[in-house]
Amino acid sequence: MKELNKQLLEKRENEFVQTISLSHTVGFAVPIYKSDKVVASLSIFVTQSRYIDSHKEKISKLIYKAAKNISERLES
């Protein structure tokens, strides 16, 4: 249980999650905010056979940017 709590805290601090499912899918997720509260998340999934580790940086930048744009629109 301590390990799970540690991992959850780490994910909250990083605001980025990457997973690999049993069905060979790589997923990425980031939070979307409204009034400094997480109200949703934005996720992207890629088949593992088409994913290369060097894609992680580009995907993370793009998904963060998209989530930030959505969060800003929710505030206006």
MARLUMMAR-321530 format. One record per residue (C-alpha): x, y, z; residue number from 1. Coordinates in Angstrom, 2 decimals, always signed. Layout:
<nodes>
        X        Y        Z    n
        X        Y        Z  NUM
...
</nodes>
This chain:
<nodes>
        X        Y        Z    n
    +0.00    +0.00    +0.00    1
    +2.88    +2.37    +0.76    2
    +4.31    +1.76    -2.71    3
    +0.95    +2.52    -4.34    4
    +0.59    +5.77    -2.38    5
    +4.16    +6.71    -3.31    6
    +3.45    +6.10    -7.00    7
    +0.18    +8.06    -6.89    8
    +1.89   +11.02    -5.22    9
    +4.64   +10.92    -7.85   10
    +2.05   +10.96   -10.66   11
    +0.27   +13.94    -9.10   12
    +3.51   +15.88    -8.75   13
    +4.64   +15.12   -12.31   14
    +1.17   +15.71   -13.77   15
    +2.00   +13.13   -16.43   16
    +1.26    +9.42   -16.66   17
    +2.54    +6.90   -19.16   18
    +1.19    +3.36   -19.21   19
    +1.62    +0.25   -21.30   20
    -1.42    -2.03   -21.33   21
    -1.61    -5.77   -21.68   22
    -3.16    -5.18   -25.10   23
    +0.09    -3.54   -26.28   24
    -1.12    +0.04   -26.16   25
    +0.97    +2.92   -24.82   26
    -1.07    +5.61   -23.10   27
    -0.28    +9.11   -21.90   28
    -2.45   +11.33   -19.71   29
    -2.28   +14.82   -18.20   30
    -4.75   +16.76   -16.03   31
    -7.06   +19.54   -17.16   32
    -7.74   +22.28   -14.61   33
   -10.50   +24.72   -13.82   34
   -10.09   +27.06   -10.85   35
    -6.93   +25.20    -9.79   36
    -8.83   +21.90    -9.51   37
    -8.44   +18.89   -11.75   38
   -11.75   +18.52   -13.61   39
   -10.73   +16.13   -16.39   40
    -7.79   +14.54   -18.11   41
    -6.52   +14.41   -21.65   42
    -5.27   +11.05   -22.88   43
    -3.55    +9.79   -25.99   44
    -3.09    +6.14   -26.89   45
    -0.69    +4.65   -29.45   46
    -0.24    +1.03   -30.45   47
    +2.97    -0.25   -28.92   48
    +4.21    -1.54   -32.28   49
    +4.21    +2.03   -33.65   50
    +5.66    +3.68   -30.54   51
    +9.34    +4.51   -30.13   52
   +10.76    +5.76   -26.81   53
   +12.06    +8.87   -28.53   54
    +8.40    +9.83   -29.20   55
    +7.76   +10.33   -25.47   56
    +9.25   +13.83   -25.33   57
    +7.32   +15.07   -28.36   58
    +4.06   +13.48   -27.20   59
    +4.45   +14.90   -23.68   60
    +5.05   +18.42   -25.00   61
    +2.04   +18.25   -27.31   62
    -0.33   +16.78   -24.74   63
    +0.75   +19.32   -22.09   64
    +0.19   +22.16   -24.56   65
    -3.25   +20.87   -25.51   66
    -4.27   +20.41   -21.87   67
    -3.05   +23.91   -21.03   68
    -5.10   +25.37   -23.90   69
    -8.21   +23.51   -22.72   70
    -7.65   +24.65   -19.12   71
    -7.28   +28.26   -20.26   72
   -10.52   +28.04   -22.26   73
   -12.35   +26.68   -19.24   74
   -11.25   +29.74   -17.26   75
   -12.55   +32.26   -19.80   76
</nodes>
